[in-house]
Amino acid sequence: QVSSGVTEPDNFISFVSVYPNPVADVLKISFKSSRNSKVMISLFNNIGKQVYSQESNVEPGNNMFTIDVRSKSIESGIYFVQLLAEKEVLTKKLIIK
């Protein structure tokens, strides 16, 4: 049997939810992780400027993080929530009221 050397990607992060959307105060980010690791959660505005970031440990199974967008003085507008974990990057669009 010949091996191509190509392996299926290991989906480390799955079932990502960002809610409520639009958000006025506390944003919730939930996702499922396949193993222990670290994740960088970042918010970028519509011109690509990072306005928030937080590194957190994740555990296998369901994980949830919250960001109080009002206490961080994040202005209303269109943003992108980015999860960076190992070599995976997931991005979700977000509207802050």
Salt bridges, closest charged atoms under 4 A:
ASP10 OD2 - ARG35 NH1 2.56
GLU86 OE1 - ARG35 NH2 2.63
